[in-house]
Amino acid sequence: MTNMKEKELRAGVLRLAGYLDERYILARGFNRNPDEMYYEGLLKAVEVLGGDWQRNEIGKHKVFICGIGGKAEE
């Protein structure tokens, strides 16, 4: 991993930690569906780490982080 990629990843990890702190406080104060919150958290983690994701019309996902992409095995 290049020094630039490592810096980007580290910055993403720090943003993710902040996001988790924020979400934890909010989750404790509201009655939300835990599965929905978990899904949203995973999507946010991908984005915070500088990645991207796609979901097709049948709900299958592709994830891309640091130039690596893929989908779950079927």
Protein Blocks (a to p, Z undefined) as FASTA:
>chain_A
ZZklmmmmmmmmmmmmmmmmmmmmmmmmpccdfklmmmmmmmmmmmmnopacdddfkopa
cddeehiacdddZZ
